[in-house]
Amino acid sequence: MLGELGMLPSTALAIGYFYNFISIVCESLLLKKEIEVDNNRFSKFKLNIVIPQDLDADIKKRMDAVKDEISPDKLEQARAEIRKSLVDDFVLRTLLSKEVKAKNVTVTDREVEKILDGMKSQMPPGMTLDDLVKMNKIDLSKMKGEIALNIRINKLVEQELGGKGKVNEKEIGEFYEKNLDKFKKPETVHARHILISKSPEDNEKSLTDKKAKAEDLRGKLQKGADFADLAAKNSDCPSKENGGDLGTFTRGQMVKAFEDAAFSREKNSVGPIVETDFGFHIVQVIDHQPPATQKLDEDAKKKIRTYLESQKRQAAFDQIVKRLKTVANIVIYGK
């Protein structure tokens, strides 16, 4: 269901805060050669990267995390893919580290602390930053270094955008018109029920008795009894803890007989007993919303703006990576 923009695919910069990067020894040498990228000329440079022996330890750690999910005949392939991914990420990080240094992109301790404060605010109650570090076997100083690098890369991206990272009203409107299907909301029902469940041991008499019990409860409701109270005392469904409330659902989420009843009933009415394989249901519709398209209100505009700006940042990041990989003559030792 794509009724909300929040369900659109999200994008993120390729460098994360917690990536456990392996250490490097690298040397760059300018070559007497220039290359053109997107109508701009850049000096070609050589980048020698030495992969240390502890790469294997990092690969092993990753393999240990996934080996139970991979068939034995695929383990070597998985190991090769993990190794390639680590080396590729390693090279990318090296290029980006070199670029932020060359562009003199800086970061302050306060900027790093601000990110850490944000992380702390999202931790479960009782958990501290020290707990997180120990749980993930992360060195705090190294984590701060990675956060600092990530901030510098984000600033590099903003430089690449050159003030073109903001989204205007015209762009928002055009996106909305071209993606109306993303803003469609399906028909929904909010309902509650009381279930008198069936069991494999039931015979004709016990089923008759159970249906009679359901009819009796329905009769009490029609005379003004409290639905939540009756559900709590009589329902065989776990929803009884919430007064029988099943929440809001769309077509296709419930069994057919139950769905037909829920989507055809008048609001607040208690209709005939519904029988399914689960048992006998007394259904009450609390709310019923028809299909609709979300208007281009401030909430929708905010989501579109966030999405489009992230797209622009991702495109700028990809452009930086493309340029760096094009102008660098990368030689990897120990691969």
N, C-alpha and C positions, 0 to 999 in steps of 0.2 A: 504494500500500500504506500503510495507516494503522495499522501495528502498533505504532507508538510515538507517544506524545503529542508528542514533539518535532516530529512532522510536521504537527501541527495548525497552522492559520493563526496567525501571530504578529501582535501589535499593537505599535505604537510611537508615541510622541508625535510630533506633526506637525512639531515644530521640530528640525532636525538640526544637528549640529556644523558642518558644512562648507558650509552654504548660503551662496552668494555674494550676500547681499542688497544691493540698491541703496540708496543713501542717501536720506533723506527730509527734508522740511521740513514740520513739522506744528504745528498749533495747536489746542488743545481749549478749548471754552467751555461752561461749564455753562448749560443752558437752564432756564427756569422751568417745568419739567414733570417729572412723575414717571411711571414705568411699572412695571407689576407683572410679574415673571417668577418662575414657580414659587412663587407665594404670598409673594414678597418684593418690596418696593418699592425701586426704584433711581431715581436722578436721571438723566434723559435728558441726554446731552451731545453737542455738535457736535464732529466731528473733521474738520478740513480737512487734506487730504494733497496735496502737490504732487509729482508724478512728474517727476524731472529728465530731462534729455535723454539721459543715459547709459543709460537703459533700453533704447534701441535697440541699444546696443553689447552689452548682456547678452543680448538676444534673438538678435542675430546669432551670438554665441558658441554659444548652444544650437542654433540652426538649423544651424550648421556641423557640429555633432556628429551630427545625425540626417538631414541632407538627402540623403545617399546611400541611405538606407533608405526614402525617400518618393518616390512618383511625382511628376513635375513638376506635374501638374494638382492635386495635393493640398498643394503647398508653401504657398500663401497661407492655406489652412485651418489648416495646422500652425502657421504663424507667428502666426495670430490666437489659437489655443489656448494657445501658449506665452506670448504676451503677457498673456492673461487670467489664466493660472496665476501668472505673476510678480506681476501687480498684486494678485491675491487673496492670495497669500502675503505680499506686502508689507504689505497692510492688516492681515492677521492678526498679523504680527510687531509692527506699530505698536500695535495694541490690547493685545497681551500685554506689550509693553515698558512701556506706560502703566500697566497693571494691577499689574505687579510693583513698579513705582515707587510707586504709590498705596498698596499694601499694605506698603510698606517691607520687601520681601523682599530679603535681602542675600546676598552670596556672598564667600567669602574667597579670597585668592590661593592658599592651600594646597589648597582644593577644586578650583580650576582645574588646578593642578599635578598633582593626583592623577589627573585625567582624562587629562592629557598623558602621565603616566607609564604609564597603562594602554594608551594608543595606542602608545607606544614599545615596550612589551613584546610587542605583536602585529605589529610590523613585520617584514618579511623580514630574514634575517641580512644585515648590512652596510648596511642602510638606516637613515638618521638622520631626525630630525624636520625638519632643514633640507632634506634630500632631498625629503621629502614636500611641504613647502611650495613648493619650486621646481617640482616635477613638476606640482602642481595649480595653480600660479600663485596661491597664497594668501598674503595678508599675515599674518604670524604674530600681530601685535598684534590684527588684526581677527578672526582665528580664535579667539584667547583671549577676545575680547569676545563672540563667538557662543557659546563654551562657557560663559562666565559667565551669559549670558542663558538658555541651556538649563537650567543648574542652577537658576537662579531660578524658571524656569517649572515645573520638577519640584517644587520646594518649594511653589509655588503650588498645584499639584495635590494635594500632601499636605495642605495646609491645607483644600482643598475636601473632601477625604475625611474630615477630622476624626477620624482614628483608626479609620475603618471600612475601611481599605485592606487589612487583614490577612484571611487566609482561615482559617477554623477547620476542625476535623476533620469536622464535619457537612457543610459545604459540599463538602469534598473527596470524602467518601463519596457524596453525592448526585450529584456530577458523574460519578464513576466508574460508578455504576449506570445513569445515563441515557445514558452514552456507551461502553458496553461494546464496541461495534463498533470504536471507536478503539483499543482495546487488544488486538485480535485479531492474532495472529501466524500467517502462512500456513505451510503445510508447506514445508520447505526441505531442500536437499541440498548438501553440501559434497563436491565431487568433483575428481578430476584425470584427465587423459587423455594418451594418446600418439596423435598424428595422423599418418597416412601420407596425404598429400594427393593429390587428383586434379588433373589439368591438362587443358585443352581438347584437347591433342594426344594424350591417352591413346587407345589402341585396346584391343581385347579382351585381347591378350597382356599389355600393360603393366598393365592393371587387375588381371589375374590375379596378376601378379608382385607388385604392391603389396599385394594382400590376403594373399598368401603371406608377405610380410615382416611384416605385422601379426600374422599367426598365429604366426610364429616368435618375435616379441617377447613375445606373450602366453604362449607356452610357457615362455620363460625366466622370466617373472614367476611362473608357477605352480610353478616349481622353486626359487623363492626369490630371484631377482634383485631388485636395488633399483630401485623404480619411478622415483624421481626421477633416478637415474643414467641409466636407459634413455631417459627422456623427454628429458633434456638432450642426449643423443647422437644420438637418432633422430627426435624429433618435428618436424613441420613447422609446429607452432603456436607463436606467440610465447610462449605459456605455458611453453614448455620452459625458459625462464630461471628459472622458479619450480618446476622439477620437474614441470611439467604441471599445476600447481594452478590450477583455474578459480575458486576461491573458493566462496562460498555463493550459491545462486540459487533462485528459486521457479519454479513451473510457468509456462510461457508465455515464458520468457526464452531458451530453447534451441530448436533445431529439434526437430520432433516425435519423430523416431526416437531422437535422443540423450536427450531428456527422458524418454521411456518407459523407456529402459534405466536411466538414472540413478535414477529414482524407484521402480524395481522391484527393483533389486539389493540384495543383502545387504551390510551394512557390511563394508568391507575386501576383499570378493570381487572377482575379475577375471572378468567374464562373457564371453559370446561377442562377437566383433567386431561393432561397430555401423557400418553403412554409411550415409552421408549424401551430399549433394551436395558436401560439402567433402572427403570421403575416407573412410578406414577408421579407426575410433576404438577404442582399447583404453581402457575406462572402469573406474575404481575409485572406489567411494563411500567417502569418509572419514568422513562423518557424515550422519545422516538424522534430522531433527526433524519430528514430526507437528504439525498445526495446534494452536494453544494460545491461551489468553487470559491476558495478563499479570496477575499477581496484584496486589492493592493493597498492594504492599510500599513500603518507604521511597523507592525510586527513583521509583516511579509517583506517590507522594504529592508528592515534590519537584517533579516536572514539572507536576502538576495545580496545585499551589500557585502556581508561577511563572506559569502560564498565566492562572489566575483573578485573580491580583493585577494582572497586566498589563491584563486586561479592565477591572478596576475603575478603574485609573489612566486608561485610555483613555476610559471613560465620564465620569469626573470632568473630564478635559480637554475633552471634547466639550461638557459642560455649561457650563464656563467660557466657551468660545468662543461658544456659543449666547447666553449672557447678555450678553456684551460686544457682540456684533453686534446684539442686540435693543435695548439701551439707547443705542447710539451712532448718531448721525445722521451718516453718513459721506458726505463730499463730496470727490470726487477730481478734481483739476485736472490737465490735461495727459494725460488717459487716452486 
